Amino acid sequence: MNVASMLAAIILISLVLYSLLGGADFGAGFWDLMCFGKRRESQRELIAQAIHPVWEANHIWLILIVVLLFAGFSAVFSTFCLALAIPVYLMLLGIVLRGSSYVFRAYFTGSVHTQLYWGTVFSISSSLTPIILGIIIGAISGDPVIAHEGTSQNGFLATWLYPFPLAVGLLSLSLFGYLSACYLTVEAKEAALKDDFRNRALISGAVSVVAAVVTYILAGVSAQGIRLGLLNSPWARLTEVGAAISAIVAFRALWKRNFRVAQFAAAIQVTLILFGWGVSQYPYLIRPDLTISNSASPAPVISGLLIAIAVGALVLIPSLAALFRVFKADRKAISTGEFTPLF
């Protein structure tokens, strides 16, 4: 494996981590929108408690992806910014609105109406952003996305506003919602809340299976390259089988109320789905012209980036592990009455 392929693999791993952590937060925002019934406020309180301590930290993986594309694959980055300008801007807008509205809802206590307004903005932006992320992934995997001399060759809408990317967008939302619901079954302490999110996990998991089938069918029409990659690559087939087995294990665990197993199985399922996409997309970063080799920066630049990533990981990974450990442990201690404040 050359240095450019190593950098592309790190970008894929970063996308997986962003989906498992940040994606689950987006899914929690979707469930915040869908809260109903007599336990509605309890459900929203659980969601807030689950994502509040560390939710902003999860965006570091998206920032890493952007930086690595900009420095390591500048041609790909420029094509993103030109041919996919509209969905990229919509995704960034959704992230900003989600973050700001969450803070306004959490800390503005002067008006219940205002809190409800910002809560609605938070929930809607959390629901739309993963759809846009999926649309972007679908667009670079399907029909040509070509930008030349500052203009999109296929038009700024034709590059992404067609059935296959839209189906991938809905698949992304259903997977994030499924992942989040599985996580929340573990976070919940009350049996009734566990069952609420168990039911949501089962429903969203079933929807994700249907969305995956529809996406596969549409790929035969407008994304034949990615479909052939899924069919012909033995590694892609292996990830498909692994994802299917993980889904069965997760559904069985949810049905048996073994929520910890369901949480890990769902995370493995999403991981394998993304790895399968990456393997079937290889060696392309954006079909049909931009590959890892012809869009990579000079080898010294790539090598420097890999060294910087290795050094940064020595700081980043232990710091994130400590962040999760401290804040999650403190929240659990508070909920059980065992927390002792430092001051």
Order of alpha helices (4+ residues) and beta strands (2+ residues): alpha-alpha-alpha-alpha-alpha-alpha-beta-beta-alpha-alpha-alpha-alpha-alpha-beta-beta-alpha-alpha
